[in-house]
Amino acid sequence: MVGADAQRALSSGAFALAFAPDGRTVVYSPGRVLFGWDPARARESHRLELAEHVLDAAFTPGAPGGQISPVLRPFGLRHYPWGNI
């Protein structure tokens, strides 16, 4: 089911796409949720639900394991520890 959800989201247009520093996870967002996807296992690995619409995302150094930094509409840039997603 999760794989089908991810495929639907990507086929309907992901607004953000980023690769994790470990190179094993892809993060994407079709709107108000950031999904972590593990392509090797073909399954969702993380999920972060947000109140704002995600326009873009990138990984930034900082917290152990890095952090994900989505650009949100209308409130701008936020930072979340990657381990907490």
N, C-alpha and C positions, 0 to 999 in steps of 0.2 A: 504494500500500500504506500509506504513512504517513497519508494522509487517512482511509483506512478505519480504521486504528488509533485515530486521534484521534476519529472519529465514534463508534466503539465505546466508548471511554473516557468521552466526554461523555454518551452515552446510558445508561451504567451508573452514572453519578453522579460528577461531579467534586467533590472535597472542598475544593479551593481554586481561586479564580479571581481574577486581577488583570490590570489593564491597565498596560503599560509606559509610562513617562513620554513616550515619543515618540508614543504613541497609535496605533502601527502593529502592536503585538504584544500578544497575549493570552497570559497564562501560566495554565495550569491543571494540576491534579494529580488523578489518580484513585487515588492511593495513595503509592507510594514513589518516584515519578519526577515531576519538574516538566518540563512541556513548554511551549515557546514556540511559538505558532502565529501565522503571518502570514496574516490573513484575505484580504488583497488578492491573494496568490499561492496561497492555499488549500494551504499546506504547512507542515510543521514547520520552525521556524527554530532552535530550541535544545532541548537536553535535558540535564537534570541528574538523575542517578540518586543516590538517597540511601539510607542504611541504615535510616532511621526513616520512619514513616508521616507524611505531610503532612496537617495539619489545616486550615491556612489559609496565605495568602501575601500579601505586599504589597511594593511597591517603596519603597525608602528612599534618601535622598540619601547620598552618601559617596564612593564610588569613581567615577572617570570613567565616565559612562554609567549611573551609579546602581548599586544592588545589590538583589538579590531577598532577601527575608527571610521564609523559611517558618517556620511554627510546627510543630514536630515532636513526635510522641509517641514515647517518653516524655521526651525531653531538652529540650524547650522551643524557644526562638527561636535561630536561626542566621542568619548573614549571608554571602552569596556575591556577589562582583562579577558584575554582569550580563554583562560582556564575557567572562567565563570559562565561562559556561554553554554 
